[in-house]
Amino acid sequence: MRLLVVEDEPRVAAAIARGLRRHGAAVDVAPDGADALSHARVHSYDVVVLDRDLPEVHGDDVCRVLHSEHPGTKILMLTAAAETSDIVSGLALGADDYLAKPFRFDELVARVHALARRAGDSRPVVLRAAGLELDPARRTVRRDGRDLDLSPKEFGVLEALMAADGAVVSPEELLARVWDENVDPFTNTIRMTIMKLRRKLGEPAVVLTVPGAGYRI
């Protein structure tokens, strides 16, 4: 799950990003509306967590552009205004959900996950392949009835591979889906994560390497 947090208060942005990363998401942060739109033109996001009250380029304008140019991206709008009229106007701009500040972080996480599921609504709720069963909502993985303990990145890689339904997924695609923009694309991050994932999945191997192309299940 690739997310963008748009928040002009650095401490709030850092706290939200840190918490979402702990729940397995790859999170980029934009401090203002202009930067948010620049990010969206470079990366594909499942969900944008958007502070409505941004300076200069207002959150309303960011929402309009995202809704128009990136219809597959879901928008969770955050604001201190919680009147019904504010909620209605925010949804009318193209936001998919609306959360008033202050909020409980577990509610934010639940809403983000719900929106991410809607962003990939053609995908089964529970992914199954080669004896594996992956539940994105509960963040659980089982193989032949055995529970597996995966790290957030291992889980993200496995989810991306299973969602591809047998198609090859390139290392570049995995980096874009599972890691944020701070990762060095020239490191062996993908190879090491695949190696650890294979070890935990056990035999027979289900994550296959396609030379010169990537990986598939």
N, C-alpha and C positions, 0 to 999 in steps of 0.2 A: 504494500500500500504506500503510494507516494503522496505526500501531503505538502501543502504550502501554508504557512502561518503568516498572516499579514497583520502586523501589530506595531504601532509606533512607539510603544513603551517598552524599552529593551528588557527590563526585568520580567515583565509579563510575558513577552514573546519567548524569552529563554525558558521560563518555567513551563509554558505550554508545550514548547518543542521538546524539552527534556522529558516531560511526562508522557508525551505521545511516543517518543522513541523507546521508552521503557515498555510500551505496549506493542513494540515490534514494527512501528512505522518508520519509513524514511522521510525525514522532515527537512524542508528548506524554510528559511525565514526571510521575509521581506519587510523592511522598516517603514515603507510608505507605498502609496498606490502606484506610482510610476514604476518602482522597482518590482512590484507584484506583477504588473502587466509584462515587464521585460522577462521575468521568470517564466510566466505562462507561455510566452512565445518560443521559449527554448525547451522547456520540459513539459511532459504530459502528466497532469496531476489527477488523482482520483477525487480528492476533496481539497478545497481551499477554505481555511478557517479565516474569515475576513472581519476585521474590526471595522465597523461602519463609520466611526467618527475619526477618519484619518485627515491629517492636514493636507493642504495643497490639492492633490488628486483625491477627492472624497471617495469613501467606500462605496457610495451609491454609484458613482461613475465606474469604478472598478468592477462592480457587480454587473452593470449593464454590458460592459465590454466582454467580460468572461462569459456571460450568458450567451452573447451573440457569437463570439469567435470560438468558444470552446464548449459547445453544448453537452459534451460528454462528461465535463467536470462538474461535480456537485459543489455547492457553495453553502457553508454554514456561516451565517452572519452573526457577529457578536456586537452588542451595544448596551449602553447603560439605560437606554429608553425602552421601557417594557409595556407601554400602553398598547392596547389592541390596535389602534390606528398605526402605530409605528411598525408593529409586526406585519400588518396587512400591507403597508407600503413597501416594506423590505421584501416580502414574498412577491409582490407585484413587479419588483425590479428584476426578478430572476433568481433570487435566493431560494434554495431548496429547504432550508431550515433556519431557525432563528433562536438564539439563546441570549437571554438577558444577563448582564453583569450585575452583581457577582454571581458566579455559578459554581456548582459542585463539579470537581474535575471528573469524577466518575460519570457524571451525566454527559459532559463534553465528549468523553471517550466513547460512550454508548452511541451518541448521536453521530459521531464521526464514522464509527464502524457501520452503523445503519446506512449512512449515505454512501459509503464505499461499496456496500453490497448492492445498492441501487445502481451505482455507476457500472457495475459488472453484472446487471440483473439477468443476463443470458447464461450466466454461470450457475451450475448447481449449488445449492446451499452447502452441501457437503461434497467434497471432491473425492473420487474413488478411482484407483488405478493400481494394477499389479499387486493386489493385496494390501494396498495402502488406503487409509481413510483419514482425510484431513478436514477438520471443521474450522473454517476461518473465524467464525464468531466466538467459539469457545477456545480457540487456539490450541487444539489438541490434535495429535497425530497417533494413529495406531497402525501397526503392521501385523496382519494375521492375528488380530485380537490382542496384540501386545502394545502397551502404551510406550511411546517414545518421548524422551526428554530432549527437545531441540532448543538451541539458542534462537533468539529472534531472527538473526540473519539466516540461519539454516532453515528455519520455518518459512521465511520469506522466499528463499530460493526454491524450496520444495513446492510451495504454493504456486509460484510462477510456472514451474515445470509441469505440475499437474493440471493447471488451468489451460495450458497449451494443448492439452488433449492429444499428446503424441507428436506434435510438431516440434521442430528444433527451435530452441531458444538460444540466441547468441549471447556471449559474455556481455556485449554492450547493452543488450536488452535487460539482462539481469542487473547490471549496474544501475540502469535507469529506474528499474522497478523497486529494487530492494535497498539501495544505498542513496544517500543524499548527495548534494553537489560537492561536498567537501572531500569525497573519496578520490584518491589518485587513480585514474584509469589505467596507469601503467604498472600498477602493483600486481602481485599474484593473489589478490584478495579473493577473486572468484575461485581460482584453482584450490586454494587452501580451504575455503568454505565447502566446496564440493567434496573434497577429500574427507573432511570431518563428517559431513552429512552421510556419505557412503558408509563410513565406519559405523555410524549409529543405526543406519537402516539395516545393516547386516547382509547376509547372503541369502539367496542369489542376488547379484547386483541389479538394481532397477534404474539407476541414473547412468545413462550411457553417454559416452563421448562421441560426437560426430566430428571427425577431424576436419579442421578448417572452418567449421560452422558453429559449433556450440554443443549443447546438451539436450537430451530428451529423455522421457520416461516411456 
